Amino acid sequence: MRQLLILSIFSSVVFASCTGTQNTTSSDNSSKDGELEKAREEVILSEGYSKCEVIDMGTQDECGFVLQDLNEKKLYKPVQWEGELAEYKKAGNIVYIKFRTSRITQTVCLQSMPILLDEMKLVE
C-alpha cells in the first residue's frame, strides 16, 4: 500500500512538471515566431517592397480590387491583375509589392494611383 502511495505521488509530480514545461515552451515559441516575423518583414521592406492590403471596393467609382499601402495609406490600382498575379486578388490578403507608376490615363477610380506590378508576394 505504501509503495502504491509513493508511486502515485511520484507520477503526479512527473506529469505536473511536464505540463509546466510545455506551457513555457509554447509561449517561448510564440514570442520567437513574432520576432522572426518582424525581422523577415524588415528585410522584405528594405529590399524595396511595400506592404499592402488587397481591398475590394466593388462598384464604388468602378474601382474593383485595389491595394492599400499599410504604411502610407495610399490606394494603388494595378493595371494588370492577370496571369500569375490573379491568385492574389482576394479581399483581405496582405501582400508585399514592387511596382512602377503607370502613365495610363485613368477615367475611373480616381482616388487611386495606377501602377504596374513588378513583383508580388503573399504574406503567409
N, C-alpha and C positions, 0 to 999 in steps of 0.2 A: 504494500500500500504506500509505503514511504517512497519507494522508487517511482511509483506512478505519479505521485505528487511532484517530485523533483523533475521528472520528465515533462510534465505539463507546464511547470513554471519555466523551465529552460526553453521549451517550444514557444511559449508566449513571448519571451524576451527576444528570441531569434526572429520571429515573424514581425514583431513591432519594430525592430531595428531595420529590417529590410524595407518596410513601408516608409519609414522616415527617410532613408537614403534615396529611395525612388522619387519622393516628392522634391527633395533638394536638387537632384539631378535634373528633373523636369524643369524646374524654374531656372536653373543654370543654363540649360539648353535653349530656353526661350529667350533669355537675355543675350546669349551668344548669337542666336539667329538674328535678333534685332540689330546687333552691332554689325554682323556680316552684311545684312541687307542695306544698312546705311552706308557702309564702305563701298559696296557694289554700286549703289546709286551715285555716290560721289565720283567714282571712276567713270561711269557712263556719262554723267553730265560734263565732266572735264574733257571728254572726247568730242564735245560739240553737240550733243543731243539735247533736246528739250523734252521735258516730261509733260505729257498732255493726257486729257481725258476725252474719250470719244463721246460726243453728245448728239442725240437725235433731236433736232429742232423741228422735225416734221415738216409741215407745210408753212410754218411761220417764215414769211419772206422767201419762200421756196428754198430754204437752206438745206434741208435734209440733214445728213451727217456732217458735223464739223468737229474740229479739235480745239479744245480749250487749254491753253498753256497754263499749267498749275502754278507757275511762279509769277508770270507777268499778267495773267488773267486776260490774255488776248484770244480772239477767236480766229482760227485758220480754216479756210475752205480748200481742201486738197482738190486740185484739178483732176487728178487721176486716182480713182479708187479701184481700178480694175486689176485683173490678174492676181498675183500672189498677195497683194495688199488688201484685197477684198475681204479676206478672212478676219481682219482686224476691225471691220466695220460693224461693231456691236456696241450699243449704248452701254456706258459704264466701264468699258475697257480702259485701263491705264497703259499708255504706250510711250515709248521714247522715240522721237523722230529727229531726223536730219532733213532739212528742206532748204529750198531756194524760193525767193518770192517770184511770182509769176507776173508777166506783163499783160495777161489776158484782161480784156475789158469785161468787167463784171456788171451785170444788169440785175441780178438777184442776190439776196443775202448780203446786202451792202455793209452790214456791221462786221463782217469777217474779211480777212485778207486772203486772197487767192495765193496758193503755194503749190510748188512742185515737190513731191516727196522723193528724197534720195534714198532714205533708209527708214525702216520702222521696226521696232522691237516691242513685243508684248511683255508686260511685267507679269511674272508668274509668282 
